């Protein structure tokens, strides 16, 4: 993998463009969300995900050397790593949360039913004779097979900016581990407007809202960033961290398995971004950092 060279001026332009454009979009998306227009919210957030890529172009950071042509001979195991590790970490984290709060598990799937009813999908599922457990099984299979490959083309918009440009610059200036930590914090901070104004990720009713969520999310992005960048270094292609990012976004089942009355516990879990549920992610990220220091 060639080295993406960035000078201080390019870095400054990249940061201003990436944050400025994305934050404008996030605020607009929040307005739509608060007005009940979730379709517009989703579309605008998807567009915002391409702002790090656009920031790279505006700053004239070279795309060459980011690994656009994947060479996976002898590295195919990392494809499965990208596909399945997010699901496994999410499962371990979700189980850990429900071990702490067993009464929180919603065996009637009320939240999921409500979402499907709003979109009109519930009636279609019932007409086909599909139960909620069957639907969850199907979505789980999709989340660890083809869904990440579809999502990869959207998450690429972020990965070109974060892993392709920002992390190499920070690792060169601060060292690998410190660079990854700072890069992950920046990545999390980038989400703050939509989290604060629209309740993105944790909602608006969680313990410590609206301050605690953005802070906890930054811890999560630091840990995820370590995994994604580890994968980027091992495979030397921008497509693999994009695939893992897509797999992480695709496996969201545990976010819908908690009872509605436990909405204030969203900051703890059962989704992988919760304090309790991200413990397996933290453990794996720490192992990667420790192994690197030993080597």
Steps between C-alpha positions, in 0.01 A plus 500: 500500500643834400527773757248782480702816558316789666646830607368725777314729260321208335412362841347832607297533179387140528378546858316824425329358193416162653354643820348816355305329224399198710385707798279715277342183363466347847317807630265497199443126551423562868232751407333245273530231768339720765218573256439128454641468148727198548542437127652843441711454813641169374576635152681808634703294747603270216616802300691628806695174507671604176630829643833352618556379141405845369732656759787293357422627151467863612833482685657337192623207702617231255274197474781296351651266752180437697469151356227521238593172336462226763770234508352234725717202412601353835277753678153358436462431873474875553186511286333268751652704782331810356168321451465302821696672778249790529215248536687292758596805707141626480364162613744472791423857603124453475510179704715678760244781528210260547704312760499824701138585412317172427159665536587742220474234228184553296368158403206668325728721283280807557750756367572299187130438443431871530768587244381236255140610546591861416673392180221261403734200510326332794187430297710351220688275742179377661350433157804286418467314828830628639533532877726752675767238585502388135531861384789558742674186373466615139631850577789350698603285204477804272711705743791256484484417129404748227371807692852619598607490134209728409565733794873504417445743212348751743749454782779546245407869514623509857786253476684691226506797738565324829718196435627618161605855591449601865649196674821486294562868576436461874702177525795669336478795741407317823594138452265215411310448827465867593412584141224240498361628831494862388361400160222300663409791726482732198283246318260487794497880541396527135164341597421733790247742342263225385540321832426807709219648290334186360580238762694297244626162630374522862172691467416789732385320814818324612677556830724806475340637181603690297859525631601144585406343165745694282783429745426126519465487122850647463635214713322260267640663184850494647469124549337437162762719335775280643338191346431667165852641474651167603308342212613778265865440587469123462321508161637822349165576337242763591221256411551274802451763774204623293362146503549469875339841551208381287475177701496699823218720372309197369498301824264713711262229622570546871388862484142370460499224761463711813161586651375857432505582872876439500564784252686691771752212513597541131825661613588162657378267220389264356630653174881481466532877560385462862747513790441137602453363150822650366716316756583216254594765240725676753670172592576420136628852428730487805634159390585644157683794659692279744604255228627786286715635782650156562586467132 
